[in-house]
Amino acid sequence: MMRYIMLVCITLISLTSSPTKAEQQTNDQFDCLVEAVYFEARGESLKGIFAVVEVILNRVAHRSFPNTVCTVTTQGRYWNSNPIKHKCHFSYFCDGKSDKIVDSPTYQRVRASVGQGLKDWVVPTDVLYYHNNKVSPYWKRKFKRKFKIGNHIFYGEK
């Protein structure tokens, strides 16, 4: 329930020329969510984008993960305050590639899709993990495969 209250707050906050501190923090969380989805699932269908959003928000609500979108999407192993390459929960964050958004039309589509997903996604799932179907991570055997959407396979706890 708390997660859905957060979703409503994120979608209802309107940007003003001088947002309050709480509004700015909410806007920052939304921006972290959009960035993660842009790099992780920008080529997916709307349903695939919604599923990645769901994973991130499920992690925020889960006791085993950090409690903000930004800390969930940047979670991983660090050395001297820098993420260790290929040791992050979301691969885009520490894959060694630039995190500069270069495709503005795609970014705007993803941003609108994430906003729509926050407003319309009403069927909660218990998915906490996913990976691209081109890889076979060691951890997938620890979890229960739930479904596949586009190029991603989603898992929940056993």
Backbone bond lengths (Angstrom), bond angles and torsions (degrees), N, CA, C in turn:
res aa  C-N    CA-C-N  psi(-1)  N-CA   C-N-CA  omega(-1)  CA-C   N-CA-C  phi
1 M - - - 1.444 - - 1.535 110.47 -
2 M 1.345 115.85 -42.22 1.457 120.04 -179.18 1.529 110.66 -59.46
3 R 1.338 115.66 -38.77 1.457 119.58 -178.87 1.516 110.95 -62.68
4 Y 1.323 117.26 -39.96 1.453 119.97 -178.57 1.517 111.91 -72.46
5 I 1.328 117.11 -28.58 1.461 120.14 172.26 1.520 108.85 -65.02
6 M 1.351 116.24 -42.10 1.455 120.51 177.64 1.528 110.54 -61.32
7 L 1.328 116.84 -41.05 1.460 120.38 179.38 1.513 111.04 -61.08
8 V 1.318 116.75 -43.66 1.465 120.63 179.42 1.514 109.86 -63.19
9 C 1.330 116.79 -42.68 1.464 120.41 179.23 1.519 111.25 -61.38
10 I 1.327 116.67 -44.65 1.460 120.12 -179.50 1.520 110.73 -61.55
11 T 1.324 117.43 -42.45 1.462 119.02 -175.83 1.517 112.99 -78.69
12 L 1.319 118.01 -23.12 1.463 120.02 -176.96 1.518 113.41 -91.40
13 I 1.332 117.85 -16.62 1.463 119.59 179.21 1.523 108.43 -67.76
14 S 1.305 116.02 126.26 1.462 118.44 177.22 1.519 108.51 -103.28
15 L 1.321 114.83 142.54 1.458 119.56 179.33 1.515 109.36 -74.63
16 T 1.298 116.17 131.67 1.453 121.36 176.02 1.514 107.30 -121.09
17 S 1.321 116.51 171.94 1.460 118.61 -179.73 1.525 110.87 -67.13
18 S 1.322 117.28 -25.61 1.467 119.79 177.75 1.529 109.09 -138.45
19 P 1.325 117.24 80.91 1.461 120.03 -178.41 1.527 111.68 -67.05
20 T 1.324 115.27 152.10 1.457 119.66 175.30 1.527 108.35 -68.73
21 K 1.322 116.11 168.91 1.459 120.34 179.53 1.527 110.75 -60.60
22 A 1.332 117.48 -42.25 1.469 121.32 178.82 1.524 110.99 -64.25
23 E 1.328 117.02 -41.62 1.465 120.01 178.24 1.525 110.68 -64.82
24 Q 1.325 117.41 -40.15 1.461 120.51 179.88 1.520 110.71 -64.94
25 Q 1.337 117.29 -40.89 1.464 120.02 178.05 1.522 110.39 -63.56
26 T 1.320 117.54 -40.39 1.464 121.31 177.50 1.517 110.30 -64.62
27 N 1.325 116.56 -43.33 1.466 120.50 178.28 1.525 110.66 -62.61
28 D 1.337 117.37 -39.56 1.468 121.12 177.87 1.530 110.81 -62.36
29 Q 1.328 117.47 -41.47 1.464 121.71 179.13 1.528 110.05 -63.79
30 F 1.328 116.72 -42.25 1.463 120.67 177.57 1.529 109.99 -62.29
31 D 1.332 117.13 -43.50 1.469 120.77 178.85 1.529 111.37 -61.83
32 C 1.328 117.78 -39.88 1.471 120.94 176.57 1.527 110.74 -62.82
33 L 1.321 116.15 -40.46 1.460 121.09 178.92 1.522 110.58 -64.03
34 V 1.316 116.89 -46.69 1.468 121.08 179.84 1.523 110.75 -63.10
35 E 1.332 117.12 -43.26 1.472 120.24 179.66 1.528 111.01 -60.27
36 A 1.320 116.52 -46.40 1.460 119.90 -179.80 1.523 111.10 -61.10
37 V 1.322 116.79 -44.49 1.465 120.17 -179.37 1.521 110.46 -67.10
38 Y 1.322 117.63 -38.93 1.461 121.07 178.16 1.529 110.36 -56.77
39 F 1.325 116.85 -48.27 1.457 119.51 -176.51 1.526 113.42 -80.14
40 E 1.312 117.68 -27.15 1.464 120.79 -176.99 1.529 113.50 -91.42
41 A 1.336 118.18 -30.67 1.474 119.04 -169.36 1.519 114.51 -146.47
42 R 1.320 118.70 24.68 1.469 119.42 -175.99 1.523 113.53 -62.79
43 G 1.318 118.01 -22.80 1.459 120.90 179.67 1.518 113.58 -90.50
44 E 1.316 116.95 1.81 1.469 121.05 -177.29 1.526 111.49 -86.81
45 S 1.319 114.01 165.14 1.462 121.06 174.17 1.522 109.23 -69.23
46 L 1.311 116.59 172.55 1.458 121.24 176.26 1.525 110.59 -57.43
47 K 1.319 116.62 -41.05 1.462 121.06 178.28 1.532 111.07 -62.33
48 G 1.316 117.51 -39.93 1.460 121.69 177.82 1.519 111.90 -66.90
49 I 1.329 116.63 -39.85 1.461 120.95 176.12 1.520 109.88 -62.84
50 F 1.339 116.82 -45.43 1.468 120.62 179.00 1.523 110.63 -59.24
51 A 1.326 117.64 -38.98 1.467 121.03 -178.36 1.531 111.25 -65.61
52 V 1.323 117.62 -39.56 1.464 120.51 177.62 1.532 109.79 -67.54
53 V 1.317 117.37 -41.21 1.468 120.88 174.88 1.524 109.40 -57.27
54 E 1.322 116.21 -44.66 1.463 121.59 -179.45 1.522 111.43 -59.66
55 V 1.329 118.00 -43.18 1.464 121.26 178.07 1.526 110.20 -59.34
56 I 1.309 116.89 -47.95 1.465 120.76 -177.78 1.527 110.29 -62.07
57 L 1.329 117.16 -46.60 1.463 120.12 -178.24 1.525 111.87 -69.89
58 N 1.327 117.00 -34.22 1.474 119.43 174.76 1.517 110.47 -62.25
59 R 1.327 116.55 -38.43 1.461 119.53 178.38 1.534 110.72 -66.35
60 V 1.313 116.67 -41.67 1.466 119.88 178.18 1.533 110.29 -57.52
61 A 1.315 116.71 -38.96 1.467 121.47 -177.91 1.530 113.57 -82.31
62 H 1.327 118.05 -14.05 1.462 122.42 -174.57 1.529 111.28 -87.58
63 R 1.303 116.37 141.53 1.467 122.27 -177.06 1.534 113.76 -64.40
64 S 1.318 118.55 -21.40 1.468 121.31 -176.48 1.525 114.32 -87.98
65 F 1.322 116.89 -1.92 1.464 120.77 -176.74 1.523 110.05 -125.69
66 P 1.334 116.98 164.41 1.470 119.72 175.94 1.542 110.84 -59.09
67 N 1.323 116.38 164.65 1.461 119.15 -173.07 1.524 115.59 -105.82
68 T 1.324 117.64 18.81 1.463 120.05 171.90 1.524 108.76 -133.35
69 V 1.322 115.47 155.80 1.471 120.22 179.42 1.522 110.47 -60.69
70 C 1.323 117.24 -44.94 1.474 119.77 -176.70 1.521 112.29 -63.44
71 T 1.329 117.58 -39.45 1.464 118.64 -179.98 1.523 111.61 -75.58
72 V 1.326 117.92 -29.75 1.467 120.25 175.08 1.526 110.11 -66.61
73 T 1.315 117.48 -46.34 1.465 120.46 -174.52 1.520 113.24 -74.78
74 T 1.325 117.63 -14.41 1.470 120.40 177.72 1.529 111.30 -111.92
75 Q 1.315 117.08 13.76 1.463 121.22 -179.05 1.525 110.44 -70.08
76 G 1.317 114.49 138.94 1.463 119.99 178.23 1.509 110.28 167.45
77 R 1.306 115.05 -166.41 1.466 120.94 178.93 1.526 108.60 -95.56
78 Y 1.321 115.00 139.18 1.465 121.69 -176.82 1.521 110.27 -125.36
79 W 1.329 115.30 153.06 1.449 122.77 172.43 1.521 106.77 -134.50
80 N 1.331 117.06 123.49 1.471 121.62 -177.25 1.533 112.05 51.95
81 S 1.308 115.89 44.55 1.471 124.30 177.66 1.529 113.92 68.63
82 N 1.314 117.98 10.76 1.465 121.81 177.80 1.524 109.47 -114.90
83 P 1.331 116.93 139.04 1.469 118.00 178.15 1.524 111.01 -65.96
84 I 1.327 115.09 140.39 1.458 120.71 178.05 1.527 108.13 -81.25
85 K 1.321 115.80 131.34 1.462 121.48 -176.78 1.527 110.67 -53.50
86 H 1.334 115.19 130.25 1.469 125.34 177.95 1.526 113.79 64.59
87 K 1.336 117.78 22.98 1.466 120.97 179.29 1.536 111.06 -121.54
88 C 1.314 116.81 27.46 1.463 121.23 179.16 1.520 109.89 -108.45
89 H 1.308 115.84 155.99 1.458 120.16 178.26 1.527 111.52 -67.54
90 F 1.326 116.80 -34.38 1.464 121.17 176.07 1.521 107.44 -112.40
91 S 1.308 115.45 117.03 1.464 121.14 -168.00 1.520 113.72 -59.35
92 Y 1.322 118.23 -32.96 1.465 119.58 -176.88 1.534 111.40 -59.19
93 F 1.313 116.89 -30.56 1.454 120.62 -172.52 1.528 113.22 -70.76
94 C 1.316 117.18 -26.22 1.470 117.69 -178.81 1.521 111.69 -142.41
95 D 1.326 115.78 42.48 1.458 119.20 178.94 1.525 112.71 -92.67
96 G 1.327 116.12 0.87 1.462 120.05 179.55 1.518 113.62 85.86
97 K 1.322 117.17 -4.51 1.466 121.12 178.81 1.524 109.64 -93.56
98 S 1.305 115.74 160.55 1.460 120.93 178.91 1.528 110.43 -65.16
99 D 1.320 116.17 141.50 1.462 121.52 174.61 1.517 110.81 -100.77
100 K 1.316 115.92 21.87 1.457 120.51 177.31 1.531 108.37 -79.02
101 I 1.312 116.07 131.48 1.466 121.60 178.84 1.519 107.43 -81.20
102 V 1.328 116.15 115.82 1.457 120.78 -174.57 1.523 113.45 -108.94
103 D 1.301 117.51 -14.48 1.464 121.54 -177.91 1.529 108.89 -112.91
104 S 1.326 115.62 87.10 1.463 120.57 -174.92 1.525 113.62 -60.23
105 P 1.335 120.54 -43.28 1.471 119.00 178.52 1.535 112.51 -60.71
106 T 1.328 116.78 -40.30 1.468 119.72 178.05 1.517 110.19 -67.42
107 Y 1.325 117.04 -41.16 1.464 120.62 177.80 1.533 110.31 -59.25
108 Q 1.306 117.25 -45.00 1.477 120.75 179.91 1.531 110.77 -64.36
109 R 1.336 117.20 -37.70 1.468 120.33 177.27 1.529 110.36 -64.90
110 V 1.328 116.46 -43.98 1.462 120.81 178.86 1.529 109.90 -63.78
111 R 1.318 117.07 -43.78 1.472 121.18 179.64 1.529 110.66 -59.12
112 A 1.321 116.46 -45.79 1.469 120.02 178.91 1.525 110.21 -65.63
113 S 1.325 117.29 -39.39 1.466 121.33 179.79 1.523 111.43 -64.91
114 V 1.318 116.87 -42.25 1.466 120.67 178.31 1.524 109.49 -63.32
115 G 1.329 117.01 -45.13 1.464 120.33 177.40 1.513 111.76 -59.27
116 Q 1.325 116.49 -42.90 1.462 121.18 177.60 1.526 110.57 -64.94
117 G 1.318 115.93 -41.17 1.460 120.05 178.84 1.516 112.43 -61.94
118 L 1.331 116.44 -39.96 1.459 119.90 178.76 1.525 110.97 -64.87
119 K 1.306 115.33 -33.12 1.465 119.75 -178.24 1.526 112.11 -80.57
120 D 1.318 117.83 -37.92 1.464 121.86 -169.60 1.515 116.22 -104.52
121 W 1.314 118.83 -17.45 1.463 120.69 -174.29 1.515 108.74 -73.35
122 V 1.329 117.08 108.31 1.468 120.83 -174.81 1.521 113.29 -117.13
123 V 1.314 118.52 -6.70 1.455 120.87 -179.28 1.524 108.26 -101.82
124 P 1.342 116.91 95.25 1.465 117.47 -178.96 1.518 111.31 -69.10
125 T 1.303 115.31 146.63 1.458 121.53 176.30 1.518 107.47 -120.98
126 D 1.299 116.11 174.81 1.462 119.55 176.67 1.523 111.27 -109.15
127 V 1.322 117.20 25.51 1.460 120.14 -179.93 1.527 110.36 -75.85
128 L 1.330 115.00 135.18 1.459 121.63 179.60 1.528 112.26 -126.71
129 Y 1.332 117.14 -10.18 1.453 121.40 -173.36 1.527 109.44 -141.34
130 Y 1.310 115.63 154.11 1.459 121.02 172.05 1.521 108.46 -158.79
131 H 1.311 114.53 163.74 1.463 119.70 173.01 1.514 108.09 -152.44
132 N 1.312 115.03 160.34 1.453 121.54 175.57 1.522 107.94 -69.77
133 N 1.323 116.60 142.62 1.469 119.21 -177.09 1.529 113.14 -70.78
134 K 1.318 118.56 -4.19 1.463 121.36 177.17 1.527 112.52 -84.90
135 V 1.334 116.18 -9.05 1.463 120.14 179.01 1.523 109.65 -120.39
136 S 1.310 116.02 162.20 1.462 121.68 178.48 1.529 108.49 -132.36
137 P 1.335 117.10 84.13 1.465 119.61 -175.48 1.523 112.35 -68.11
138 Y 1.318 115.01 149.88 1.468 121.23 -178.21 1.530 111.46 -61.01
139 W 1.317 118.31 -30.42 1.455 122.21 -172.65 1.523 114.47 -77.92
140 K 1.320 118.59 -12.41 1.468 119.53 -172.72 1.527 113.40 -63.00
141 R 1.320 118.56 -26.60 1.466 121.30 179.35 1.522 112.54 -70.09
142 K 1.334 116.59 -18.63 1.461 120.68 -179.34 1.533 112.56 -78.95
143 F 1.331 116.98 -12.91 1.458 120.45 -173.10 1.522 111.73 -124.51
144 K 1.314 115.65 166.76 1.458 121.56 -178.89 1.530 109.62 -94.69
145 R 1.317 115.72 123.33 1.458 120.00 177.74 1.525 108.25 -67.13
146 K 1.335 116.10 130.65 1.466 121.36 -177.28 1.526 112.36 -105.67
147 F 1.329 116.77 -51.59 1.458 119.97 -178.63 1.524 109.98 -165.99
148 K 1.332 113.99 168.00 1.459 121.66 176.92 1.524 107.16 -124.12
149 I 1.310 115.32 133.38 1.467 121.16 174.17 1.519 106.69 -132.08
150 G 1.317 116.08 123.99 1.464 119.59 179.80 1.507 110.84 56.79
151 N 1.334 115.54 -125.09 1.463 121.44 -177.12 1.519 113.75 -94.86
152 H 1.345 118.10 12.38 1.455 120.40 -175.68 1.513 112.26 -124.30
153 I 1.326 115.24 143.53 1.460 122.93 176.77 1.532 106.27 -112.14
154 F 1.339 115.88 132.52 1.463 121.97 -173.45 1.520 110.31 -112.12
155 Y 1.345 115.59 144.35 1.462 123.02 -175.17 1.530 110.80 -132.86
156 G 1.332 114.31 152.79 1.460 121.83 171.11 1.508 108.61 -126.17
157 E 1.313 115.17 179.61 1.461 119.52 178.82 1.517 109.53 -70.77
158 K 1.334 116.43 151.16 1.474 120.73 177.41 1.497 109.70 -73.65
